[in-house]
Amino acid sequence: MSIFSAFAVYFIIWWVTLFAILPIGVRTQADDDDIILGTAESAPVKANLGQKALLTTLVSAVVFAVYFVTTSVYGLSFESIPRIVPIFD
């Protein structure tokens, strides 16, 4: 795997992980009964984006490490998955 391919895979894993981690621990204005005039009730009170970016980086590094080991060390790929649909020639 080239360095560019590894970076591209890590980038995709990072963004998917970010969207999975963003809603964790978010309190809305409606939860705190402190709704600011002109905003939605579902607007977050504190987003903690720095902590979420750090957590996203750590989780995505673990996921990428698992991906790298399975593809580079063990040589598994999508072709290793057995076919469910028969091949018609």
C-alpha positions as CSV (number, residue, x, y, z in Angstrom):
1,M,0.0,0.0,0.0
2,S,1.4,3.4,-1.0
3,I,1.5,6.3,1.5
4,F,-1.1,8.1,-0.6
5,S,-3.5,5.1,-0.4
6,A,-2.9,4.8,3.3
7,F,-3.6,8.5,3.8
8,A,-6.8,8.3,1.7
9,V,-8.1,5.3,3.6
10,Y,-7.3,6.9,7.0
11,F,-9.0,10.1,5.9
12,I,-12.2,8.2,5.0
13,I,-12.1,6.3,8.2
14,W,-11.5,9.5,10.2
15,W,-14.6,11.2,8.7
16,V,-16.9,8.3,9.2
17,T,-15.7,7.9,12.8
18,L,-16.2,11.7,13.3
19,F,-19.9,11.4,12.3
20,A,-20.3,8.4,14.6
21,I,-18.7,10.2,17.6
22,L,-20.3,13.7,17.2
23,P,-23.6,12.9,18.9
24,I,-22.0,11.3,21.9
25,G,-22.5,13.4,25.1
26,V,-24.2,16.3,23.4
27,R,-26.7,18.2,25.6
28,T,-29.3,20.4,23.8
29,Q,-30.7,23.7,24.9
30,A,-34.0,22.0,25.5
31,D,-32.3,19.5,27.9
32,D,-30.8,22.4,30.0
33,D,-34.0,24.5,29.7
34,D,-31.9,27.4,28.5
35,I,-33.2,28.2,25.0
36,I,-31.7,31.3,23.5
37,L,-34.1,33.4,21.5
38,G,-33.7,32.9,17.8
39,T,-32.1,29.4,18.0
40,A,-33.5,25.9,17.7
41,E,-34.2,24.0,20.8
42,S,-32.0,21.2,19.5
43,A,-28.9,23.4,19.2
44,P,-26.1,22.0,21.4
45,V,-25.0,23.9,24.5
46,K,-21.4,22.8,24.4
47,A,-20.1,20.9,21.4
48,N,-16.6,20.0,22.8
49,L,-15.2,19.7,19.3
50,G,-11.6,19.6,20.4
51,Q,-12.2,16.5,22.6
52,K,-14.3,14.9,19.9
53,A,-11.6,15.5,17.3
54,L,-9.0,13.9,19.6
55,L,-11.3,10.9,20.3
56,T,-12.0,10.6,16.6
57,T,-8.3,10.5,15.9
58,L,-7.6,7.8,18.4
59,V,-10.5,5.6,17.4
60,S,-9.8,6.0,13.7
61,A,-6.1,5.2,14.3
62,V,-7.2,1.9,16.0
63,V,-9.6,1.1,13.1
64,F,-6.9,1.9,10.5
65,A,-4.4,-0.3,12.3
66,V,-6.7,-3.2,12.2
67,Y,-7.4,-2.6,8.5
68,F,-3.6,-2.3,7.8
69,V,-2.8,-5.5,9.7
70,T,-5.5,-7.5,8.0
71,T,-4.6,-6.3,4.5
72,S,-0.8,-6.0,4.7
73,V,0.2,-8.7,7.1
74,Y,-2.6,-11.3,6.6
75,G,-3.2,-10.5,2.9
76,L,-7.0,-10.4,3.3
77,S,-9.0,-8.4,0.8
78,F,-12.5,-8.2,-0.7
79,E,-11.6,-11.1,-3.0
80,S,-11.0,-13.3,0.1
81,I,-14.8,-13.1,0.9
82,P,-16.6,-16.1,-0.5
83,R,-19.0,-15.4,-3.3
84,I,-22.7,-15.8,-2.5
85,V,-23.9,-15.3,-6.1
86,P,-22.6,-17.9,-8.6
87,I,-20.6,-16.9,-11.6
88,F,-22.5,-17.4,-14.8
89,D,-20.2,-17.6,-17.8
